[in-house]
Amino acid sequence: MKTYAYTHDPIPFDFQQSVERFHVEEIPLFAPSGRGEYLLMDIKKQDLSTWRLLNIFKEATGADDREIGYAGLKDKNATTMQRISLPKKYEKMLKHITTERIEIQQKHYNHLPLKVGQLKGNRFEILLTQISEENAKRFEEVAQKMSREGFPNYYGYQRFGEDGKSWEQGREIAHSNKRLKGAKEKLLVSAYQSYLFNRWLSQRVNLSQVIARHSIEEAAEILRYPAPLIRDLSRQPQFFKLFLGESLMQYPLGKQSHSRDSYFDAKRFSKQQIAPTGLLAGDRVSRAYADARHLEQPYDDEELRSLRGDRRFAWIWLKCFSSRYDKEKQHLRVAFSLPKGAYATAFLEEVGKHSLRPRRRR
């Protein structure tokens, strides 16, 4: 269970992820040069995972796995726009792609191939149903607040498989000390990394909730922290409290640093200039230190060496939010942008205060 940051009452609505109701488009990191030995393609796909998309291009062109580049993974049950790259020599072979679920909308040339992570973020357009006019207004108000104040960057339920327990397999594989075989094992271990991150983030949100809702004396007793520390934390202007040694990163793209002055960094955080990051346990990763490391360590797995570790933004901001309400159908169509790696469903769950994970059919 994750801890929600916002305290408003739940907002009921119906969400079903499908090609008609869920649209996502990558925001590229750079503009193609127009020249070079690589072909960049803007692909529109429906009801296809990114892995299946790459396999279709591999089968049609004869390209090797390592020759096909992509920036990020996109949902299967959606209409998505994403960019992939191929060496220019395979361009003539694209005629062998015949499925109607793939449409090559634009082609560009570039000097370098596309690499994982080379995108600024994603634009989403989502249709919500069975939502009253009053709740649609409440949804819009909360979303606008999240544009100003941000929200926790949890991994979405999609990360953990249909039963929500793929991380357990990932933990077993990670502790087997064997070399990972193929994309599936890497995905399972990364689900374990994500599980640890979500638990850490939930604990940090809960800690911040205690400070926000209680007096200094009460919070000190609940958290078993010295009252002077609670007093210093409560002076920070933002909800998510920063600790000494926090791993910070310029937002939304930038260099990493560690907090040496929590109050000074909190001011920059409240202005959306920097954001704290959480650990994705693994090999060759930077860890927090001092007080922040004390909070991070219970959710670290220092035995996980089969996959490289990383840092992930713990707190993000909603951008470019807009909405249209259909009173007759009780439909709310929302559009917004999020930084790369962020889950639209995590935002929807924070607003709605309920899980969106589909129930498993017997």
Helices and strands as residue ranges (DSSP letters): E 22-28, E 38-46, H 50-61, G 65-67, E 69-70, E 79-87, G 88-96, E 102-110, E 119-128, H 133-149, E 151-152, G 157-160, H 166-174, H 182-213, H 216-223, H 227-234, E 247-250, E 256-258, H 262-270, E 274-280, H 290-296, G 297-299, E 310-313, E 315-316, E 319-326, E 331-339, H 344-352
